[in-house]
Amino acid sequence: MSWRSEPGVTGPSLFDDDEPPAPARPAVAGSAAAAVPLAERLRPRSLDEVIGQQHLLGAGKPLRVAFEQHRLHSMILWGPPGVGKTTLARLMAGAVDASFIVLSAVLAGVKEIREAVERAQALRATGRMTVVFVDEVHRFNKAQQDAFLPHVESGLFTFIGATTENPSFEVNSALLSRSTVHVLESLGESELGALLDRAATVTQAPPLTEGARARLVAHADGDARRLLNAFENAVAAAGATERIDEAALERALGEQLRRYDKGGEQFYDTISALHKSVRGSDPDAALYWLVRMLDGGVDPRYVARRVLRMASEDIGLADPRGLRMALDATEVFERLGSPEGELALAQAVVYLAVAPKSNAVYAAWNAVRAFVKADGTRPVPARLRNAPTRLMKNLGYGEGYRYAHDEAGGFAAGEHYLPDGMTAQVFYEPVPRGLELRIGEKLAELRAANAAARASND
């Protein structure tokens, strides 16, 4: 997984970066180089220095081929923070000797987009290619994104957007259709370890104990920038010690390390405890584990997704309001953020914990999936098919279909809706709790009416 920190730019970040960065070297204390953050000094200067992202940069993979053939195309780089989106964009521009113009969607507006276009036009007049890199492209509105379209189509510049959000939802379809989406992945433990080794060489730092190394890797959570910033802080605090152990790491990072130590087994154990407390109808335990997760630095949006899952899996139709409550809490958090929005998550967790429980829909869903996987592909009965054309009507589509609203009680008793020849199946069995108690009674009534109608037809 490649990594490179974002450019340190103040104000609306529109600039050229044609000069290649100097090679990384150990910094002398008190020198100008020592003032440059470690994350900046360790930016990859060539493709060979990139760590990971082999699904894109391995032999024969899309971006490796583009590099080797000096062939650039418009693209969206989608991935979490600190995985190398800016790095790859810069390296690609350098591979074709293109001018590199950066726009930050957080700071830039129409004026900066216009300036970038004018700069690209001036460069084309001199025969120079241009890459326009838009960081956080999902933050541009529709009109701003549309402003790039004619220039991407005309080839005035190559567009590269970086985003941490799903481009299917955040990038206009017109711009998306003109770009290739490349998904970047978080760094794994081995890749973070390799980056730590490189950082230790550059800084000539005291060695890390195995425990301290493991804590730093867990703290990074796949983000190389976070890893290097934490390592640099630990080295600075360690001073002239012979080695950096877990105790030294705790002293250097303190609360920061505790709050973000969410990797591995402990993280999954805690979310499991939250889920089981909700399922077990214990609101006090559920609140405890919720606070433990949030206090440990877990992204509240992840918690919100898990709460939505609990509402569907464990409450279901016993209380359909549970899912609505979870959705509302998610929306409230998106509007308010932390810490205000966390109260809405707590409210949803307590509601789900005290709500009647049912996994009947979850069990039915799994049963149907298993059945369909094992069964053959059965045709839709002709009577259940739509017949929008004369040909389909002539072929008998829709013939014999009973319109339920025209039947007594709005129910076509005795009708079959499964494929012809399939044995009657019962996948959904409501539990005798909450709303599903009444749903079960209604289903029993309907199934009895079906059985009586079919018996009379035999």
DAKA-V46575 format. One record per helix or strand of 2 or more residues. SS is the DSSP state (h for helix, s for strand). FROM is the first residue (numbers start at 1). TO is the last residue. If there is no record, write none. Layout:
SS;FROM;TO
SS;FROM;TO
This chain:
h;32;35
h;38;41
h;47;49
h;54;57
h;62;68
s;75;78
h;85;95
s;99;104
h;110;125
s;130;135
h;137;139
h;142;154
s;158;163
h;167;170
h;173;177
s;180;183
h;189;203
s;207;208
h;210;220
h;224;238
s;243;244
h;246;253
h;255;260
h;265;279
h;283;295
h;300;318
h;321;336
h;342;354
h;360;374
h;382;384
h;390;394
h;404;406
h;408;410
h;434;457
